[in-house]
Amino acid sequence: MQTRYWLIIFTLMACGVEATAFAAPVPTVATACEALVRAPLDLADEMPAHVMSAEAVGTAGQRAAHCLVKGYVAPNTLFQIVLPAGGWNGKLFYAGCTGSCGISGESVWARECDYPFARGYACIISDMGHRSTPADGLWAWRNLEAKMDFAFRATHRTALTGKAIVAAFYGERPRHSYFMGCSTGGRQALVSAQRFPHDFDGVIAGAPVVSEAGTSMSFVWTLKSLARPDGSPIFDDHSLKRLHDGAIAALDRVDGRSDGVIDDPRRRFDPGSLGLTDEQVAAARKVYAGPVDSAGRPVYFGGGFLPGSEMGWRSFLAIGGPAQATRSGTDTTRFIQSDFGPDWEATAFDFDRDPDRLREYEILYSASHPDLRAFRDAGGKLLIYHGWADARVAPLNSVDYYAAVTRAMGGARETRGFAQLVMVPGMEHCWGGDGPFAIDYIGAMEAWVEKGVSPDRLRAAHRTADRQEASGPTFVHAFPAAPGAEAGVRTLSTLVVD
């Protein structure tokens, strides 16, 4: 009864109806929102949460009225949750973070929550237990508590806190809960399905960092492969574009279409015929191959970056200044994935000796466990997506992981009933690239969980910055691709791995 009462009040207020139409005094949205500061939350003793502020915010532009709640959950995870004042869809959405996380302010909330909020979700984000920029990792040095939060604890505890706040505000717990994230957020997604199978009904994992150690080695390998011993870049913009164009020309038409997009780059491509220098050809081959030791043995299962990803290598090149990827790649390796310390540099990594040094913390971060029986039996659905042109997290990480899940869960048919993988042609890391990368993953997951409609095929479109800006609320990893919205809309099939 309490729930219906509040939903009627919120809906009327959102429509401009005065609360005085009721015989008895009615609390305002502001009063209900501010009461969350003192409201008891239904949480276990080991994970108390504290609401620091709860502010009623009126309609502004395309953003409807809402209650904005900020707080933290023990021991040290800041969160921010937005609760629709009217039109709540009865569900909770948890938006994952990127890089080394550490930020949970207004800009992150707007980027990650605007689209789910526009669909009526209560939406929560967190800083994963520490304060930082997404690129630095000093917070993790000799800080096991922070590493545990970043690895798995912050996501789980924030999810439970979000559900408790929703229940305190609306008078009922969410009827469905969803998680979506890319990169580190993709790892959060897989860890949730693997270790906390009851947290979410639907989990969307984009370009997941299945192995933190492997991704660290991939960054270091690429930084070293594309630089000379003195640190100068082996490629310039012109030669990098020549390599990319050559890969497209060689592999684009294999799928029967000539559209400037490589549908499946797992085919042989030799950059030696493109007029590049011997040094550039050798560097490209190393990046395609991925990290190996001195005997040529792969040091992890993810492989290298694939043909079509070359424009993404630009961030590993020191052109006009330090390589953009240097800070994040080096800090992840020396602080988050190890305790090498602030004086360590990527050039010092020894691919014969150091891989095992990185694996000491892998038990914390690993998202590679293929046994998803508990998640499946709880009714959970998992959708993994990854761009074939990703030059941050090697795409074969996701292919390899999904193959392991398929084997563990009894074969392709049994696995596809609750877990699917879509590899997106021409898409870079999470978003962007030559191909059709705008996909409404959230709508697809809702249909799967709530209507039983399997996302075997997804509509995808290529978007430009102008169209994103002109199209209203956006979600950085799930922009809706409306049928016929523009030329270039394609239908992608999820990948079957036997």
C-alpha positions in Angstrom: 0.0 0.0 0.0 2.8 2.4 0.9 4.5 1.8 -2.4 1.4 2.6 -4.4 0.8 5.7 -2.4 4.3 7.1 -3.0 4.3 6.1 -6.7 1.0 8.0 -7.1 2.4 11.1 -5.3 5.6 11.0 -7.4 3.7 10.7 -10.6 1.3 13.5 -9.8 4.1 15.8 -8.7 6.1 15.0 -11.8 3.0 16.0 -13.8 2.6 19.2 -11.8 -0.4 18.2 -9.6 -0.3 19.8 -6.2 -0.1 17.5 -3.2 -2.7 19.5 -1.4 -5.4 17.8 -3.4 -5.2 15.1 -0.7 -7.1 15.4 2.5 -4.2 14.6 4.7 -0.8 16.4 4.6 1.4 14.8 2.0 5.2 14.7 2.3 7.0 16.4 -0.6 9.6 14.6 -2.8 12.2 16.8 -1.1 11.0 15.5 2.3 11.1 11.9 1.2 14.5 12.3 -0.4 16.1 14.0 2.6 14.7 11.3 4.9 17.1 8.9 3.3 19.9 10.5 5.3 18.4 9.0 8.4 16.6 5.9 7.0 17.7 2.5 8.2 19.1 0.4 5.3 18.6 -3.3 5.1 22.2 -4.4 4.9 24.4 -7.1 6.5 26.5 -6.1 9.5 29.8 -6.4 7.6 28.8 -3.9 5.0 27.3 -0.8 6.6 26.6 2.1 4.4 26.2 5.8 5.2 24.1 8.2 3.2 26.0 11.6 3.3 23.4 13.6 1.4 20.1 13.3 -0.4 18.9 16.2 -2.5 15.7 16.6 -4.5 16.6 18.0 -7.9 13.9 19.5 -10.2 13.5 19.0 -13.9 16.3 20.5 -16.0 16.4 20.3 -19.7 15.9 16.6 -20.7 16.7 15.3 -17.2 13.5 14.7 -15.2 13.1 15.4 -11.5 14.9 13.1 -9.2 16.5 12.4 -5.8 20.3 12.4 -5.9 21.9 10.4 -3.1 25.6 10.4 -2.2 27.2 8.2 0.4 29.7 5.4 1.0 29.7 1.8 1.9 32.3 0.3 4.2 35.2 0.3 4.1 35.8 3.1 1.6 33.6 3.0 -1.5 31.8 6.2 -2.5 28.6 5.8 -4.5 26.1 8.0 -6.1 22.5 7.0 -7.0 19.8 8.8 -8.8 16.2 8.0 -8.0 13.4 9.1 -10.5 10.8 11.3 -8.7 8.2 10.0 -11.2 8.0 7.3 -13.7 10.3 4.8 -12.0 10.3 1.6 -13.9 10.7 -0.6 -10.8 14.3 -1.5 -11.7 17.9 -0.8 -10.7 20.8 -0.1 -13.1 24.4 -0.3 -12.0 26.8 1.4 -14.4 30.4 0.1 -14.3 33.5 2.2 -14.4 36.5 2.4 -16.7 40.3 2.3 -16.4 41.4 2.3 -12.7 38.0 4.0 -11.8 38.3 6.4 -8.8 35.7 9.0 -9.9 32.0 9.2 -9.1 31.1 12.8 -9.7 28.5 14.6 -11.8 30.3 14.1 -15.1 30.5 10.3 -14.7 26.9 10.1 -13.5 25.8 12.1 -16.6 27.9 10.0 -19.0 26.9 6.6 -17.6 23.4 7.1 -16.1 21.6 9.6 -18.4 20.3 6.9 -20.8 19.2 4.4 -18.2 17.7 7.2 -16.2 15.7 8.3 -19.2 14.3 4.8 -19.4 13.1 5.1 -15.8 15.8 3.3 -14.0 17.2 4.1 -10.6 20.9 4.3 -11.5 24.0 3.8 -9.3 27.7 4.3 -9.8 30.7 4.0 -7.5 34.4 4.9 -7.4 35.4 1.2 -6.7 36.8 2.1 -3.3 39.4 4.8 -4.0 39.9 8.3 -5.4 42.0 8.8 -8.5 41.9 9.6 -12.1 41.0 6.7 -14.4 44.7 6.5 -15.5 46.7 6.5 -12.3 47.2 3.6 -9.9 49.2 5.0 -7.0 46.2 4.4 -4.7 46.8 0.7 -5.0 50.5 0.6 -4.0 50.9 -1.6 -0.9 47.1 -1.2 -0.2 45.5 -4.6 -0.1 42.2 -3.2 1.2 41.9 -1.0 -1.8 42.9 -3.8 -4.2 40.1 -6.0 -2.7 37.5 -3.3 -3.3 38.7 -2.7 -6.9 38.8 -6.5 -7.5 35.3 -7.5 -6.4 34.1 -6.1 -3.0 33.1 -2.6 -4.0 30.8 -3.8 -6.9 29.0 -6.3 -4.7 28.5 -4.1 -1.7 27.4 -1.1 -3.9 24.8 -3.3 -5.6 23.3 -4.4 -2.3 23.4 -0.8 -1.0 21.6 0.4 -4.2 18.8 -2.1 -3.6 18.5 -1.1 0.0 18.2 2.6 -0.9 15.7 1.9 -3.6 13.6 -0.1 -1.0 13.9 2.8 1.5 12.7 5.4 -1.0 10.0 3.6 -2.9 8.9 1.1 -0.3 9.8 -1.9 -2.3 13.0 -3.6 -3.7 13.6 -3.4 -7.4 11.9 -6.2 -9.4 14.9 -6.4 -11.7 18.5 -5.4 -11.4 21.0 -4.9 -14.3 24.7 -4.3 -14.5 26.5 -2.9 -17.5 30.1 -1.8 -17.9 33.0 -1.9 -20.4 36.7 -2.5 -20.0 37.2 -2.5 -16.2 33.4 -2.3 -16.0 33.3 -5.5 -18.2 35.5 -7.2 -15.6 33.1 -6.0 -12.9 30.3 -7.6 -14.9 31.9 -11.0 -15.3 33.1 -11.0 -11.6 29.5 -10.3 -10.6 28.1 -13.2 -12.6 30.9 -15.6 -11.4 31.1 -14.7 -7.7 27.8 -13.0 -6.8 25.2 -14.7 -9.0 22.2 -13.2 -7.2 23.2 -9.5 -7.5 21.9 -9.0 -11.0 19.2 -10.5 -13.3 21.0 -9.3 -16.4 24.8 -8.6 -16.8 26.3 -6.8 -19.9 30.1 -7.2 -20.1 31.8 -5.0 -22.7 35.4 -5.6 -23.7 36.0 -7.3 -20.3 39.5 -7.3 -18.7 39.3 -11.1 -18.2 42.9 -11.0 -16.8 44.4 -7.9 -15.2 47.8 -9.5 -15.5 47.4 -10.3 -19.1 46.1 -6.9 -20.0 49.0 -5.3 -18.1 51.4 -7.4 -20.1 49.6 -6.5 -23.3 50.0 -2.8 -22.6 53.7 -3.1 -21.8 54.3 -5.4 -24.8 52.7 -2.9 -27.2 54.4 0.1 -25.7 57.8 -1.6 -26.1 57.0 -3.0 -29.6 56.1 0.4 -31.0 59.1 2.3 -29.6 62.8 2.2 -30.3 65.2 1.7 -27.4 65.5 5.5 -27.1 61.7 5.8 -26.8 61.1 7.4 -30.2 58.0 6.1 -32.1 58.5 3.5 -34.9 55.4 4.7 -36.7 54.2 8.2 -37.5 50.6 9.1 -38.3 51.1 8.6 -42.1 52.7 5.1 -41.8 50.1 4.0 -39.2 47.3 5.0 -41.6 49.0 3.1 -44.4 49.1 0.0 -42.2 45.5 0.3 -41.3 44.3 0.9 -44.9 46.4 -2.1 -46.0 44.7 -4.3 -43.4 41.3 -3.2 -44.5 42.1 -3.7 -48.2 43.4 -7.2 -47.5 40.6 -8.5 -45.3 37.5 -6.3 -46.0 36.0 -8.3 -48.9 36.6 -11.7 -47.4 33.0 -11.6 -46.0 31.6 -10.8 -49.5 31.1 -7.1 -48.8 33.3 -4.1 -49.5 32.3 -1.7 -46.8 35.6 -0.6 -45.1 35.0 -3.0 -42.2 36.7 -6.3 -41.4 34.0 -8.7 -40.2 36.4 -11.2 -38.7 40.1 -10.3 -38.5 41.3 -13.8 -37.4 42.7 -14.3 -40.8 46.3 -14.2 -42.0 47.5 -10.7 -42.9 51.1 -9.8 -43.8 52.1 -6.2 -43.5 55.3 -6.8 -45.4 53.7 -5.9 -48.8 52.6 -2.3 -47.9 55.8 -0.4 -48.5 56.6 0.0 -44.8 60.1 -0.1 -43.4 61.5 -3.4 -42.1 61.4 -1.9 -38.6 57.7 -1.0 -39.0 56.8 -4.4 -40.4 58.5 -6.2 -37.5 56.8 -4.0 -35.0 53.3 -4.6 -36.5 53.9 -8.3 -36.5 54.8 -8.2 -32.8 51.6 -6.3 -31.9 49.5 -8.7 -33.9 51.1 -11.7 -32.2 50.8 -10.4 -28.6 53.2 -10.9 -25.7 55.6 -13.9 -25.8 58.7 -14.9 -23.9 62.2 -15.2 -25.4 61.3 -18.7 -26.7 58.2 -17.4 -28.5 55.7 -18.9 -26.1 52.6 -16.8 -25.3 52.6 -15.5 -21.8 48.8 -15.3 -21.6 45.8 -16.4 -23.5 44.6 -13.1 -24.9 46.8 -12.8 -28.0 47.5 -9.5 -29.6 45.6 -6.7 -31.2 44.1 -7.7 -34.5 44.1 -6.3 -38.1 41.8 -3.3 -38.2 42.8 -2.0 -34.8 45.8 0.0 -36.0 44.4 3.5 -35.5 44.0 2.6 -31.9 47.8 2.0 -31.6 48.2 5.8 -31.8 47.9 6.0 -28.0 50.9 3.8 -27.6 53.1 6.0 -29.8 55.0 9.0 -28.4 54.1 11.3 -31.3 54.3 15.0 -30.2 54.7 14.0 -26.5 54.5 10.9 -24.2 52.3 8.1 -25.4 48.8 8.4 -24.0 48.8 4.8 -22.8 52.0 5.1 -20.9 50.5 6.3 -17.6 47.6 3.9 -17.5 49.6 0.9 -18.7 52.6 1.6 -16.5 50.6 2.4 -13.4 48.3 -0.6 -13.7 51.4 -2.8 -13.9 53.5 -1.3 -11.1 50.8 -0.5 -8.6 47.5 -2.3 -9.2 48.8 -5.6 -10.6 52.0 -5.7 -8.5 54.0 -3.7 -5.9 56.9 -2.9 -8.3 56.7 0.7 -7.0 56.9 4.2 -8.3 60.4 4.0 -9.8 59.6 1.1 -12.1 59.1 1.8 -15.8 57.6 -0.3 -18.5 60.9 -0.7 -20.4 62.2 -2.8 -17.4 59.6 -5.6 -17.9 61.2 -9.0 -18.6 58.8 -11.3 -20.4 60.7 -14.4 -19.2 60.8 -13.5 -15.5 58.1 -10.9 -14.7 54.8 -12.6 -15.8 54.8 -14.7 -12.7 55.4 -11.7 -10.6 52.2 -10.1 -11.9 50.2 -13.2 -11.2 50.5 -12.9 -7.4 47.4 -10.6 -7.4 45.6 -12.4 -10.2 43.5 -14.4 -7.7 41.9 -11.1 -6.6 41.2 -9.7 -10.1 40.6 -12.8 -12.3 37.3 -12.8 -14.2 38.1 -16.1 -16.1 36.1 -18.6 -14.1 33.9 -20.5 -16.6 31.6 -22.2 -14.1 28.4 -20.1 -14.3 26.0 -22.7 -13.0 24.9 -20.6 -10.0 24.3 -17.6 -12.2 22.4 -19.7 -14.7 20.3 -21.4 -12.0 19.4 -18.1 -10.5 17.9 -17.1 -13.8 20.7 -14.7 -14.8 21.5 -13.7 -18.4 24.9 -12.7 -19.6 25.7 -10.7 -22.8 29.4 -10.2 -23.6 30.3 -7.8 -26.4 33.7 -6.8 -27.8 35.0 -4.9 -30.7 37.2 -6.7 -33.2 39.2 -3.5 -33.6 39.9 -3.0 -29.9 43.4 -1.8 -29.1 43.1 -1.7 -25.3 41.8 -5.1 -24.4 42.7 -7.8 -26.9 39.5 -9.2 -28.4 40.5 -12.8 -28.3 40.3 -12.5 -24.5 36.5 -12.6 -24.8 36.5 -15.3 -27.5 38.7 -17.5 -25.3 36.6 -16.9 -22.2 33.4 -17.7 -24.0 34.8 -20.8 -25.4 35.8 -21.9 -21.9 32.3 -21.2 -20.6 30.8 -23.2 -23.5 32.9 -26.2 -22.6 32.2 -25.9 -18.9 28.4 -25.4 -19.3 27.8 -28.4 -21.6 28.1 -27.0 -25.1 26.9 -24.2 -27.4 23.2 -24.8 -27.2 23.1 -25.0 -23.4 25.3 -22.0 -23.0 23.4 -19.7 -25.4 20.3 -20.2 -23.4 21.7 -17.8 -20.7 25.1 -16.4 -22.0 26.0 -15.0 -25.4 28.9 -13.2 -27.1 28.7 -10.6 -29.8 31.9 -9.6 -31.6 31.4 -6.2 -33.2 33.2 -5.7 -36.6 35.3 -2.5 -36.8 34.5 -1.4 -33.3 37.3 0.0 -31.1 37.5 -0.1 -27.3 33.9 -0.1 -26.1 32.8 2.5 -28.7 33.8 4.1 -32.0 35.7 2.9 -34.9 35.1 2.1 -38.6 32.1 -0.2 -38.0 28.6 -0.1 -36.7 29.1 0.3 -32.9 25.9 1.9 -31.6 23.9 -0.9 -30.1 21.1 -0.8 -27.6 22.4 -3.6 -25.3 20.1 -2.5 -22.5 17.0 -2.9 -24.5 18.2 -6.3 -25.8 18.9 -7.5 -22.2 15.5 -6.3 -21.0 13.8 -8.3 -23.7 15.9 -11.3 -22.8 15.3 -11.2 -19.0 11.7 -9.9 -19.0 10.2 -11.4 -22.2 12.4 -14.4 -22.9 13.5 -13.0 -26.3 17.1 -14.2 -26.9 19.5 -11.5 -28.4 20.7 -13.8 -31.2 20.9 -10.8 -33.6 21.4 -7.1 -32.7 20.9 -4.0 -34.7 23.9 -1.8 -34.9 24.6 1.6 -36.5 27.7 3.8 -37.0 27.3 7.1 -35.3 29.1 10.4 -35.7 29.8 12.9 -33.0 27.2 15.3 -34.5 24.5 12.7 -34.5 25.2 11.7 -30.9 25.0 15.3 -29.8 21.8 15.9 -31.7 20.0 12.8 -30.6 19.2 13.6 -26.9 20.1 11.4 -23.9 23.0 9.1 -24.7 24.6 6.3 -22.9 28.2 6.0 -23.8 28.1 2.2 -24.3 24.5 1.7 -25.4 23.2 4.4 -27.8 19.9 3.2 -29.2 20.2 2.2 -32.9 16.7 3.0 -34.2 15.6 1.0 -37.2 16.2 3.1 -40.4 17.7 5.9 -38.4 20.6 6.3 -40.9 22.5 4.5 -43.5 24.9 1.9 -42.3 22.6 0.1 -39.9 23.6 -3.6 -39.8 22.4 -6.7 -38.1 25.1 -8.5 -36.1 24.8 -12.2 -35.1 26.1 -13.4 -31.8 29.2 -15.6 -32.1 28.7 -19.4 -31.7 31.8 -21.1 -30.2 31.7 -24.9 -30.2 
